[in-house]
Amino acid sequence: MKEKLINLLNNSYAPYSKYRVAAILVCKDNTEFKGVNVENASYGATICAERSAIVSAVSNGYKKHDFSHLYVMCDNDKIGMPCFICRQVFLEFFDKDMEVTCMNPKGETLTYTVGELCPYPFDSEDLS
């Protein structure tokens, strides 16, 4: 997965921050969806790599709970973590025991469950 993510970093569009991010979402049927961060001069219009991969999967017919693992890489020595907007989207589509592995190009990794990344969720139960 490391090499796939390193290659995918080249597709990132990050002219403002120069902070490239790649993500690969693996479905329970082993289909993979790729995503990269796509920045915009109007920063609020920027989309993160994680959400890019998720919306691609949903656009291709995958549904809530169809996912088994998310891999994320930043082109930085530090291991980057998903932002809180992405974590909110994780809660919408991923099981709380699904793992998210964050890594850097050197191959150092940190793996957490969605439940660990989102210990105090706002989800559909809050709306009932």
C-alpha positions as CSV (number, residue, x, y, z in Angstrom):
1,M,0.0,0.0,0.0
2,K,2.9,2.3,0.7
3,E,4.1,2.5,-2.9
4,K,0.6,3.0,-4.2
5,L,0.1,5.9,-1.9
6,I,3.5,7.4,-2.8
7,N,2.6,7.3,-6.5
8,L,-0.9,8.7,-5.8
9,L,0.7,11.7,-4.0
10,N,1.7,12.9,-7.5
11,N,-2.0,13.5,-8.4
12,S,-2.6,15.8,-5.4
13,Y,-3.4,19.4,-6.3
14,A,-1.9,21.5,-3.5
15,P,-0.5,24.7,-5.0
16,Y,-1.2,26.8,-1.9
17,S,-0.2,24.6,1.1
18,K,2.2,22.4,-0.8
19,Y,0.9,19.7,1.6
20,R,0.0,16.7,-0.6
21,V,-2.2,14.0,0.7
22,A,-3.3,10.6,-0.8
23,A,-5.8,8.1,0.5
24,I,-6.9,4.7,-0.6
25,L,-10.3,3.3,0.7
26,V,-10.6,-0.5,0.6
27,C,-14.1,-1.9,0.4
28,K,-15.1,-5.2,2.0
29,D,-15.1,-6.8,-1.5
30,N,-11.4,-5.6,-1.9
31,T,-12.3,-2.8,-4.4
32,E,-10.0,0.2,-3.9
33,F,-11.0,3.9,-4.4
34,K,-8.3,6.5,-4.6
35,G,-8.4,10.1,-3.4
36,V,-6.1,13.1,-3.2
37,N,-6.5,16.5,-1.7
38,V,-7.7,19.1,-4.2
39,E,-7.1,22.7,-3.0
40,N,-8.8,25.9,-4.1
41,A,-8.0,29.5,-3.8
42,S,-11.2,29.7,-1.8
43,Y,-9.9,27.4,0.9
44,G,-13.4,26.3,2.0
45,A,-13.8,24.7,-1.4
46,T,-10.8,22.4,-0.8
47,I,-11.5,18.7,-0.5
48,C,-9.4,16.3,1.5
49,A,-8.0,13.1,0.1
50,E,-10.0,11.0,2.6
51,R,-13.3,12.5,1.5
52,S,-12.3,12.4,-2.1
53,A,-11.9,8.6,-1.8
54,I,-15.2,8.2,0.1
55,V,-17.3,10.2,-2.3
56,S,-15.8,8.3,-5.2
57,A,-16.8,5.0,-3.6
58,V,-20.3,6.3,-3.0
59,S,-20.5,7.7,-6.5
60,N,-19.7,4.2,-7.7
61,G,-22.6,2.6,-5.7
62,Y,-21.0,1.6,-2.4
63,K,-23.0,2.2,0.7
64,K,-22.6,2.8,4.4
65,H,-20.8,-0.2,6.1
66,D,-19.3,-1.4,2.7
67,F,-15.8,-0.4,3.7
68,S,-13.0,-2.3,5.5
69,H,-9.9,0.0,5.7
70,L,-8.7,3.5,4.9
71,Y,-5.0,4.3,4.2
72,V,-3.8,7.9,4.3
73,M,-0.4,9.4,3.5
74,C,1.0,12.9,3.6
75,D,4.3,13.8,1.9
76,N,5.8,14.8,5.1
77,D,8.2,13.2,7.6
78,K,5.4,13.6,10.2
79,I,2.5,11.2,10.1
80,G,-0.5,13.4,9.3
81,M,-3.9,12.7,10.8
82,P,-7.4,13.2,9.3
83,C,-9.0,16.5,9.9
84,F,-12.2,16.7,11.9
85,I,-14.4,17.3,8.9
86,C,-13.1,14.0,7.5
87,R,-13.6,12.3,10.8
88,Q,-17.3,13.4,10.8
89,V,-17.7,11.8,7.3
90,F,-16.0,8.6,8.7
91,L,-18.8,8.4,11.2
92,E,-21.4,8.6,8.5
93,F,-20.0,5.8,6.3
94,F,-17.6,3.6,8.4
95,D,-18.2,1.1,11.2
96,K,-16.7,2.3,14.4
97,D,-14.3,-0.7,14.5
98,M,-12.9,0.0,11.0
99,E,-9.3,0.8,11.0
100,V,-7.6,3.9,9.5
101,T,-3.9,3.7,8.9
102,C,-2.0,7.0,8.6
103,M,1.6,6.8,7.3
104,N,4.4,8.9,5.9
105,P,6.5,8.0,2.8
106,K,9.2,6.4,5.1
107,G,6.6,3.7,5.9
108,E,6.0,4.8,9.6
109,T,2.4,4.1,10.5
110,L,-0.2,4.9,13.1
111,T,-3.4,2.8,13.0
112,Y,-6.6,3.7,14.9
113,T,-10.2,2.6,14.8
114,V,-12.9,5.1,13.8
115,G,-14.1,4.9,17.3
116,E,-10.7,5.9,18.6
117,L,-10.5,8.8,16.2
118,C,-14.0,9.9,17.0
119,P,-14.5,9.3,20.8
120,Y,-17.5,11.7,21.1
121,P,-19.4,11.3,17.9
122,F,-22.2,13.4,16.5
123,D,-24.2,10.9,14.4
124,S,-27.7,9.9,13.4
125,E,-28.5,8.9,17.0
126,D,-28.2,12.6,18.0
127,L,-30.9,13.5,15.5
128,S,-33.6,11.2,16.8
